[in-house]
Amino acid sequence: MEETFSYELKIPEERVAVLIGTDGITKTEIEDATGCSLDISKEGDVTITGDDGIILYTTREIVKAIARGFNPKIALFLLKTDYAFELIDMKDVAGKSQNTIQRLKGRVIGKGGKSRQEIERLTDTNISVYGKTIGIIGETQQVAVAREAVAMLLSGSMHKTVYHFLEKKKKEMIFG
């Protein structure tokens, strides 16, 4: 007797179309790659079912990543064993203040997206700032470094200081 497992998630309504894709192509791609089945309502309720708990968890992470603003192609990187998805909730830093959340988003994104691009470049990760969260996808080690850099920005470090930290970490990774 095969055991089936399932996860239920709620995703933002405006991300449902992205998860399904044109003519259901993204949904099919995820189902084919993972062997799990996705049931998506237009209100944003997603039920993921499958018979392998580990793949099911990975599929849930992929769906969560798409829900948090990632391109589905990038979210599918999570199928690689050494890739991770990290979600930082800005409410933990900012509390309930909308103004503080907006300011922190601005710090992480930077002028014209420069700050986010620089962190992505120096850590080889992908970063999505969506709603009250910051998502990071990349190799596990690199995600930890990117998370530290984002945390530094959120706690008020100067951008220059964060870039120096990242450059030092990149050299450490290259030269040991």
Secondary structure, 3 states (H helix, E strand, C coil): CCCCEEEEEECCHHHHHHHHCHHHHHHHHHHHHHCCEEEECCCCEEEEEECCHHHHHHHHHHHHHHHCCCCHHHHHHHHCCCEEEEEEECHHHHCCCHHHHHHHHHHHHCHHHHHHHHHHHHHCCEEEEECCEEEEEEEHHHHHHHHHHHHHHHCCCCHHHHHHHHHHHHHHHHHC
